[in-house]
Amino acid sequence: MKKYDVAAVGESLIDFTPSGTNEHGSELFAKNPGGAPANVLAMCAKLGLSTAFIGKVGNDSFGNFLRGTMEDAGIDCRGLVMSDEYPTTLAFVQLSSTGDRSFSFYRKNCADVLLDPSELDRGVIESCRVMHFGGVSLTDEPARSATLEAVRAAKAAGALVSYDPNYRPPLWKSEAEATEVMRSALPLADIIKVSGDELELLCGQSDPARGAEELMKQGARLVMVTLGANGAYYLTANSSGYSHAYDVPTVDTTGAGDTFMGSVLAMVLREQSLDDISPERWSWIMSFAGAAGSLATTRPGAIPAMPDENGTLECMRTVPELIV
């Protein structure tokens, strides 16, 4: 029996999010835990799964905050390397009037980029049911090689592989390089989540159904295209469809996609097999994930805003779906 339901390799960092202004009118920022792989694990843990993180942070106040936050969220951090040489990555999040985000990263020569393959915890890699990774840890070496090595080793040990390209333009040297590298990882994945913009970048398709079909040809068994307020499109071997978001008061969309992803992984692992889930059950899973992702937008930050299972089910029962 596998020790962990879901492991993730990649970045854990600090998101500084807007938090009002001071007496001089200058903008204030609040420190929040961030990093998509860690966020996905936090949602999985919230839904009762055993989780473990593999990555690297600075042995500084920020890194210790992130470690403590992950452990408090129920994430095993035996695979987290604490660097005395390199600092923790920082990201400043700007929010539009509708809660949509833009990022400024402080990441050059920071710990998460410098995770080396020799620092990977093989025990975690070989004892998980799902290995999740994202595109942010593919931007630079040696983290790119470490990430891909962890994913390949987990897949060889029988794990499902989950992939979110999570394209962040400021972190790449060029769009062409990003497209090439992110595409190269697609054949490793059983489960893929992309945004509408990422779908166009990776497949040259703006239509979710056609784009999802292209990604399935790469070997995926579940493709999800998240469409913000328009919900999500999903495709498997035996079902497809759209799921709606829910009509909630949005404050901050940070972490909504990770909450959605973690919810899907948690629900999929409750089934006997990814390939044997019925169309009716897929529809319910996607509605559940849509409700969880929607609720995550009602509070600032990512991990602190994630709903529990009862709250998500209550949303499904009482909150109308959002029809845009």
C-alpha positions in Angstrom: 0.0 0.0 0.0 1.2 3.5 -0.9 2.1 5.7 2.0 0.9 9.0 0.4 -2.2 9.6 -1.6 -0.8 12.7 -3.3 2.8 14.0 -3.5 3.8 17.2 -5.3 7.2 18.5 -6.5 7.8 22.2 -7.2 7.6 25.6 -5.6 6.5 26.8 -2.3 6.8 30.6 -2.0 5.4 33.7 -0.3 2.5 35.5 -1.9 2.2 39.1 -0.8 -1.4 40.1 -1.4 -2.9 43.6 -1.2 -4.2 44.4 2.3 -5.5 48.0 2.3 -3.4 51.1 2.7 -1.6 52.8 5.6 -2.3 56.3 7.0 -0.2 57.8 4.2 -2.2 56.0 1.5 0.6 53.6 0.6 -0.5 50.1 -0.3 0.0 47.4 2.3 0.6 43.7 1.5 -0.2 40.7 3.6 2.1 37.6 3.8 0.4 34.5 2.5 1.7 31.0 1.7 1.8 30.3 -2.0 3.0 28.0 -4.7 0.6 26.0 -6.8 1.9 22.5 -5.9 1.7 23.2 -2.2 -1.7 24.7 -2.6 -3.0 21.6 -4.4 -1.7 19.4 -1.6 -3.4 21.6 1.0 -6.7 21.1 -0.6 -6.2 17.4 -0.9 -5.3 17.3 2.8 -8.4 19.3 3.6 -10.4 16.5 2.0 -8.7 13.8 4.0 -5.9 12.7 1.8 -2.3 11.9 3.0 0.1 14.3 1.2 3.8 15.1 1.0 5.7 18.0 -0.6 9.1 17.9 -2.3 10.8 21.2 -2.9 13.2 23.8 -1.6 12.9 27.0 0.5 15.3 29.3 2.3 16.2 28.6 5.9 14.8 32.0 6.7 11.7 33.4 8.3 9.7 33.0 5.1 10.8 29.4 4.6 10.0 28.5 8.2 6.6 30.1 7.8 5.9 28.1 4.7 7.1 24.8 6.4 4.9 25.5 9.4 1.9 26.4 7.2 2.2 23.2 5.2 2.6 21.1 8.3 -0.4 22.8 9.9 -2.3 22.0 6.7 -1.5 18.3 7.1 1.3 18.1 4.5 4.3 15.9 5.2 7.4 18.0 4.7 10.1 15.3 4.9 10.9 16.1 1.2 11.3 19.9 1.9 14.9 21.1 1.7 15.8 24.1 3.8 18.6 26.0 2.2 21.1 28.1 4.3 22.6 29.5 1.1 19.5 30.7 -0.9 16.5 32.7 0.1 12.8 31.9 -0.2 11.0 33.1 -3.4 8.6 36.0 -3.1 5.7 37.0 -5.3 3.7 40.2 -5.1 0.1 39.9 -6.3 -1.8 42.8 -7.7 -5.6 42.4 -7.9 -8.0 44.1 -10.4 -11.4 45.4 -9.4 -12.9 41.9 -10.2 -10.3 40.0 -8.1 -8.2 38.9 -11.0 -4.4 38.6 -10.4 -1.1 39.7 -11.9 2.3 38.8 -10.4 5.7 40.3 -9.8 8.3 37.6 -8.8 11.5 38.0 -6.8 13.0 34.6 -7.7 16.5 34.9 -9.2 19.0 32.7 -7.3 16.2 31.7 -4.9 15.8 28.3 -3.3 12.9 26.8 -5.2 14.7 27.2 -8.6 17.8 25.6 -7.2 16.3 22.2 -6.1 18.8 19.7 -7.4 18.0 16.1 -8.4 20.4 14.8 -5.7 18.1 16.4 -3.1 15.0 14.5 -4.1 13.4 12.3 -1.4 13.1 9.0 -3.2 11.0 7.5 -0.4 8.2 10.0 -1.1 8.5 9.7 -4.8 8.1 5.9 -4.8 5.3 5.7 -2.2 2.6 8.0 -3.7 -0.5 7.2 -5.6 -0.5 10.6 -7.5 2.5 12.8 -8.3 1.5 16.4 -9.1 3.7 19.0 -10.7 3.4 22.4 -12.5 5.1 24.5 -15.1 6.7 27.0 -12.6 9.4 24.5 -11.5 10.2 23.9 -15.2 11.4 27.4 -15.9 15.1 27.0 -14.9 17.7 24.5 -14.0 18.4 22.6 -11.9 14.7 22.6 -10.7 13.5 21.6 -14.2 15.6 18.4 -14.2 14.7 17.6 -10.5 11.0 18.0 -11.3 11.0 15.8 -14.4 13.2 13.2 -12.7 10.7 13.0 -9.7 7.8 12.7 -12.1 9.3 10.0 -14.2 10.4 8.0 -11.1 6.9 8.3 -9.6 5.3 7.2 -12.9 7.7 4.2 -13.1 6.6 3.2 -9.5 3.0 3.1 -10.6 1.7 6.6 -9.7 -0.8 8.7 -11.7 0.8 11.9 -12.9 -1.1 15.2 -12.6 0.2 18.3 -14.5 -0.8 22.0 -14.4 1.3 24.1 -16.9 0.5 27.2 -14.8 2.1 29.6 -17.3 3.6 32.7 -15.7 5.1 34.8 -18.5 7.5 36.8 -16.3 9.3 33.7 -15.2 10.2 32.5 -18.7 12.9 33.9 -21.0 10.4 33.8 -23.9 7.0 32.5 -24.9 8.6 30.2 -27.4 10.8 28.6 -24.7 7.9 28.2 -22.3 5.7 26.6 -25.0 8.4 24.1 -26.0 9.2 23.1 -22.4 5.6 22.9 -21.2 4.6 20.9 -24.2 7.5 18.5 -23.6 6.1 17.5 -20.3 2.6 16.7 -21.6 3.3 13.0 -22.5 4.1 12.3 -18.8 0.7 13.3 -17.6 -2.4 11.2 -16.9 -4.3 14.3 -15.7 -3.9 17.7 -17.1 -5.5 21.0 -16.1 -5.0 24.1 -18.3 -6.5 27.6 -18.5 -8.1 28.8 -21.7 -4.9 30.9 -22.4 -2.6 27.9 -21.8 -4.7 25.7 -24.1 -4.2 28.2 -26.9 -0.5 28.3 -26.2 0.0 24.6 -26.0 -2.4 23.5 -28.7 -3.2 26.5 -30.9 -6.8 26.0 -30.0 -9.3 28.4 -28.4 -12.1 25.9 -28.4 -12.0 23.9 -25.2 -13.4 20.7 -26.7 -11.0 20.6 -29.6 -8.0 21.6 -27.5 -8.8 18.9 -24.9 -8.9 16.4 -27.7 -5.4 17.4 -28.7 -4.2 17.0 -25.2 -5.8 13.6 -24.9 -3.7 12.5 -27.9 -0.6 13.2 -25.8 -1.6 10.4 -23.5 -3.8 12.1 -20.9 -6.8 10.3 -19.5 -8.5 13.4 -18.0 -8.2 16.9 -19.4 -9.7 19.9 -17.7 -9.9 23.4 -19.2 -10.7 26.0 -16.5 -12.5 29.0 -17.8 -12.8 31.4 -14.8 -16.3 32.6 -14.2 -17.4 30.4 -17.1 -16.6 27.2 -15.1 -14.6 24.4 -16.8 -14.7 21.9 -19.6 -13.6 18.3 -19.0 -12.9 15.3 -21.2 -12.2 11.7 -20.4 -12.4 8.5 -22.5 -16.1 8.1 -21.7 -17.5 11.5 -20.9 -17.2 15.2 -21.5 -19.0 18.3 -20.5 -19.0 21.8 -19.0 -19.4 22.5 -15.3 -20.4 25.9 -13.9 -18.8 28.0 -11.3 -21.0 29.2 -8.4 -22.4 32.6 -7.9 -20.3 33.8 -4.9 -18.9 37.2 -3.9 -15.4 37.1 -5.4 -12.6 38.9 -3.5 -9.4 37.2 -4.6 -9.0 34.5 -7.3 -5.5 33.4 -6.0 -5.5 29.6 -5.5 -8.9 29.0 -7.0 -7.5 26.8 -9.8 -5.4 24.9 -7.2 -8.4 24.3 -5.0 -10.3 23.0 -8.1 -7.4 20.7 -9.0 -6.9 19.4 -5.4 -10.7 18.7 -5.2 -10.6 16.7 -8.4 -7.6 14.6 -7.3 -9.3 13.9 -3.9 -12.5 12.8 -5.5 -10.8 10.7 -8.2 -8.8 8.8 -5.6 -12.1 7.8 -3.8 -13.0 5.9 -7.0 -11.7 2.4 -7.9 -10.0 3.6 -11.1 -9.6 6.8 -13.1 -10.8 5.0 -16.2 -14.0 3.4 -14.6 -15.7 6.6 -13.4 -19.2 6.9 -14.9 -20.3 10.1 -16.8 -22.8 10.8 -14.0 -20.0 10.6 -11.4 -17.7 12.8 -13.5 -20.4 15.5 -13.7 -20.7 15.4 -9.9 -16.9 15.5 -9.3 -16.6 18.6 -11.6 -19.5 20.3 -9.9 -17.9 19.7 -6.5 -14.5 21.0 -7.7 -16.3 24.0 -9.2 -18.0 24.8 -5.9 -14.7 24.5 -4.0 -12.8 26.7 -6.5 -15.6 29.3 -6.3 -15.6 29.4 -2.5 -11.8 29.8 -2.5 -12.3 33.2 -4.2 -14.4 34.6 -1.4 -11.5 35.2 0.9 -7.9 36.5 0.4 -5.0 34.2 -0.2 -4.9 30.6 -1.3 -4.5 28.0 1.5 -6.3 30.2 4.1 -9.3 30.5 1.8 -9.8 26.8 0.9 -13.2 25.4 1.9 -13.8 22.1 3.7 -15.9 19.3 2.3 -19.1 20.2 4.3 -18.8 23.8 3.1 -18.4 22.8 -0.5 -21.4 20.4 -0.3 -23.5 23.2 1.2 -22.5 25.5 -1.6 -23.6 22.9 -4.1 -27.0 22.7 -2.3 -27.7 26.3 -1.7 -25.8 28.6 -4.0 -26.9 29.0 -7.6 -24.6 28.2 -10.5 -23.0 31.2 -12.2 -24.4 31.6 -15.7 -22.2 34.2 -17.5 
